[in-house]
Amino acid sequence: MTYRLLNHEFSTLEAYEAARRDQRKIRSMERVGETPEEIAQHYREQITRFQISFESVVGEEFLQKVEDILANAKKPEISPEKDKPRTVISKSKKRLKTRLTLLLYIAASIFLLVVVYLGYRSFKSERELRKLQAQIHSQILQNEDNSGEMLPNMKELYDQNNDLAGWLTIPDTKIDYPVMYLADDNDFYLAHNLQKEEDLNGLLVLDKRCDRDGNGINLLIHGHNMKSGAMFGSLDDYKKKEFYEEHPFIIYSTLYEERTYEVIAVFKSSVYNDHTKDVQFYDYIRIEDEEQFDAYMTEVRDASLYETGKTAVWGDELLTLSTCEYSKQNGRLVVLARRK
């Protein structure tokens, strides 16, 4: 059996998973800069500062591309041969300058078109999301008793895309989005919208190890920490206790019922790191027994950024929200809540 990722084929599951990890590391890095050289330089700085290492050909190709861009940017111009007449050299330089100017103009034009296109795509995506939000909330009062049937507002969205798992809202914040689910992929909807079109914001994603109907002790939802505040960008505000006190509740609707969760802890962690003492929250999706549950709550309490006066006990259902956090390598900010 073989596994494919991008343009690569892997003969073992281990090699494939290593490539997937590298792909997630690359996506987690900030893309900053206006030129390829500036973007590549920022990537290199992040790789050095956070000591990011890669395990597969996917990571190696990314590193090589970064280094190639930076190397080409530093290449000196080749001096003309000394025995060429000065007039020929001068004309050659003028032609070269003209070509470079033309190339820079073309590159700038392409870059501007890409920015305009991405801006339009982002605007279009946000406009469609606002329509979905209005659609969801206009029907929310009709969904108090659905007798085991799919909620009407969810069914309408589910008919558009049956990868839908639910809808997450934190009142009085920007967080008000669909939650998607694929049984074998956590990454697709982090880079695509409800219409399965490429989208930098992506959507919120229910971890593939969870039950899409919301059954189980702990539901883990991933989302990008966008500078615009989109998706889970607002979760950064939970680093301040004052914000938590003003926003203590999270509403998550599965396809079949609306649920309210109460935030009990906020903490920082990291992923793809086997040698960390951070809370490995991603390993507590399927909690086996009370002893494991209590051990997790102890770890969470010790790691919490502040005291909420809340905790969870065996028998409670948990909701975990996770997004990127840039104070450490592969960092994550985690907001943990229990069902009311």
C-alpha positions, 0 to 999 in steps of 0.5 A: 500500500502506498500513500500520497501527499502533494507530489510525493508517494510514500511506501510506509505509513510512518513516512507519510505521517512524517510528511503530514507533520512537516506540512502542518509545521509549514502551514503553522508559520507566519507568512510575512513580507511583500516580496518572495525574498522577504517572505523567505527571510521571515520563514528562515528567521522563524525556523531558526528562532523556534528551532523547527526541524523537518522529518521528510522530503516535504520539509526538505523541499520547503527548506531548499526553496527558502534557501534558493530564493535567498541565495538568488537574491544575494547573487552579485551581477556578473562583471563584463569582460574587460576587453569589451568596448566601453560603449558595448558595456554601457549598452549592455547595462542599459538593456539589462536595466530595462529588462530588470525594470520590465521584470519588476513591473511584471512581478509587481503587477502579478503580485497586485493581481494576486493580492486583489484576487485573494482580497476578493476571495476573502471578502466573498468568503466573509460575505457568505459566512455572514449570510450563513450566520444570519441563517443559523441565528434566525432559526435558532429559536425553532430548534428547542425540541427536534425529537432526535431529528437534525436541526432544521438550520443545520440540515439546510447547511448539511445539504450544501456540504455533508462534511458539516459537524456543527456550529460554534459561537462565542457570544459578543466575539467574531467566533461564529462559524461552521465546524467541519469534519473529515474522518481521515483529515484535519487539514483540508478545511483549515485551508478551504471554505464551505464550498470547498474552495481554497481560503486562507482563513479556512474554517473550524475543524472537529478533530478526526479522532472525535465523534462527529455527532458530538458524543464522547467525553472531549470534543477538540476543535481546531482553528487558525489564529488569524491576525484579522481576528477571523476564525480563532483569532479572538481566542488570544483575548482569553489570555486576559482574565477580564475577557474570560469573565466577560465571555465565560460561555461557548455555544456549540450546536451539533447537527442534532442539538444546541449545547452550552459550555462553560470555560474552566481553564485557559493555558498554553501548550505545544504540539509535535514535541515529544520532549515537552512538559506542556499539557498534551491536551490532544492526547485526552480526546478519548479519556478511558477512566476517572483516574485519567480524567483527574490526572488531566484536570490536575495538569490543566490546573497547574498550566492555567494562565489564571484561576477561574474557580471552575473545574470538571469532574468525571462524568462531565463533557468537555469542549477544547478549542485550540489555535496557534500561539507564537511564544514558543515553537509549535505553540498552541493556546487552549481554551477548555470548557465543560458542558452545562 
